[in-house]
Amino acid sequence: MSLSRAGAWILTFATVIPAQAPELGRTAARVAELWSRGDAAGIGELAASAGIQLQLLGERHLPVGGRRVAAALKAFFPSRREGDVRVARVAEVGGEPRRGFAELEWATALAGEPAERLTLYIGFVLDRGEWRVTEIRVLP
């Protein structure tokens, strides 16, 4: 095989392999950081193009876009003290488009109440080459 044919074959092969997606764990850690600071706008910026399905301690919302997510979280956060958020589990579950999830543990409390641990379930989809949030569930 000539050098030019070998180069053309490598170039063709390289264009077939998809670029590696950013690591899901880094995106989950970013969500945990934003949540611990009560950064509703930052979380809204991570919304998938199809929106985010919210379930905030039983209160359900239809999938909504980033600005509405930010507004819902902005109304939700003041009722709770900011607290530590840690990533407990991250898994990519496959599919097309690729999907994954993270379980976060949130130490928080209502004003004047004792601290409690809540679980945050965060669903992700690989959207436009980046992991984006598709679902947020706050569970007791």
C-alpha positions in Angstrom: 0.0 0.0 0.0 1.4 3.4 -0.9 2.0 6.0 1.8 -0.7 8.3 0.3 -3.3 5.4 0.3 -2.4 4.6 3.9 -2.8 8.2 4.9 -6.2 8.4 3.2 -7.3 5.2 4.9 -6.3 6.5 8.3 -8.1 9.8 7.7 -11.2 7.9 6.6 -11.0 5.7 9.7 -10.5 8.6 12.0 -13.6 10.4 10.8 -15.7 7.3 11.6 -14.7 7.2 15.2 -16.9 9.6 17.3 -15.1 12.1 19.5 -15.0 11.1 23.1 -17.8 12.7 25.2 -16.8 14.6 28.3 -16.7 12.3 31.3 -20.2 12.0 32.9 -18.6 12.1 36.4 -17.3 15.6 35.8 -20.7 16.9 34.8 -22.3 15.3 37.8 -19.7 16.9 40.1 -20.5 20.3 38.4 -24.2 19.8 39.2 -23.3 19.0 42.8 -21.2 22.1 43.1 -23.9 24.3 41.6 -26.6 22.7 43.8 -24.5 23.2 47.0 -24.3 27.0 46.2 -28.0 27.2 45.3 -27.0 28.3 41.7 -30.4 27.9 40.0 -29.3 29.7 36.8 -26.1 27.6 36.5 -28.2 24.4 36.7 -30.6 25.8 34.2 -27.7 26.4 31.8 -27.1 22.6 31.8 -30.6 21.8 30.6 -30.9 19.4 27.6 -32.4 20.8 24.5 -35.7 18.9 25.3 -35.8 20.5 28.7 -35.7 19.0 32.3 -38.3 17.0 34.0 -38.5 18.3 37.6 -39.8 16.5 40.7 -39.1 18.7 43.8 -40.1 16.6 46.8 -43.3 15.4 45.1 -44.0 18.6 43.2 -43.8 17.6 39.5 -43.3 19.8 36.5 -43.6 19.0 32.8 -40.2 19.1 31.0 -39.3 22.8 31.0 -36.4 24.7 29.5 -33.4 26.2 31.3 -35.0 29.5 32.3 -38.1 27.9 33.8 -35.9 25.3 35.6 -33.9 28.2 37.1 -37.1 29.9 38.2 -38.5 26.8 39.8 -35.2 26.1 41.6 -34.9 29.7 42.6 -38.3 29.4 44.4 -37.3 26.0 45.9 -33.9 26.8 47.3 -34.8 29.6 49.8 -37.0 27.2 51.7 -33.9 25.1 52.5 -30.5 25.9 53.9 -27.6 25.4 51.5 -25.7 22.3 52.5 -23.1 19.9 51.4 -23.8 17.9 48.3 -21.7 14.9 47.4 -21.8 12.6 44.4 -22.7 9.1 45.6 -23.1 7.2 42.3 -22.7 7.9 38.6 -23.5 5.5 35.8 -23.8 5.6 32.1 -26.6 3.4 30.9 -26.1 3.5 27.2 -28.8 3.9 24.5 -29.0 6.2 21.6 -28.7 9.0 22.5 -26.4 7.9 25.3 -27.9 8.4 28.8 -26.7 8.3 32.3 -27.6 9.3 35.8 -26.1 10.5 39.1 -27.3 10.1 42.7 -26.3 13.0 44.9 -26.6 13.2 48.7 -27.7 16.6 50.0 -27.4 17.5 53.6 -29.9 20.3 54.2 -32.7 21.5 56.4 -35.8 23.7 56.4 -35.2 26.9 58.3 -35.4 26.2 62.0 -35.5 22.4 61.5 -32.9 19.7 62.2 -30.7 18.7 59.3 -31.7 15.9 57.0 -30.2 14.0 54.1 -32.1 14.1 50.8 -31.2 12.2 47.6 -31.0 14.0 44.3 -31.5 11.9 41.2 -30.0 13.6 38.1 -30.7 12.2 34.7 -28.4 13.0 31.8 -28.4 12.7 28.0 -25.5 13.2 25.6 -26.8 16.3 23.8 -24.8 18.3 21.2 -21.6 16.5 22.4 -22.0 17.3 26.0 -23.8 15.7 29.0 -26.9 17.7 29.7 -29.5 17.4 32.5 -32.8 15.8 31.5 -34.3 15.1 34.9 -34.0 16.3 38.5 -35.7 14.5 41.3 -35.4 15.5 45.0 -36.3 12.5 47.0 -36.7 12.1 50.8 
